[in-house]
């Protein structure tokens, strides 16, 4: 029901690994699918799918949830996206 997008300097595999570690560390989710360009996590709070599309030196990250923007999974998904470095050398959350 909600969709978000972010550009990051991280490569696709790092985005997916970071997404899984970050989100499963903050809310009770488990991986229900993964390939080279996406990871799907599900649990009692809902489902989130993170898709990554490489574009030159950066990656476009798309996150979609099946919940409202005010839900716990949406808030944590937005938090994760805000933690991604925008440019090389940026620190997390910058």
Buried (B, 14 or more C-beta within 10 A) or exposed (E): EBEBEBEBBBEBEBBBEBBBEBBBEBBEBEEEEBEEBBBBBBBEBBBBBBBBEEEEEBBBBBBBBBBEEEBBBBBBBBEBBEBBBBEEEEEEEE
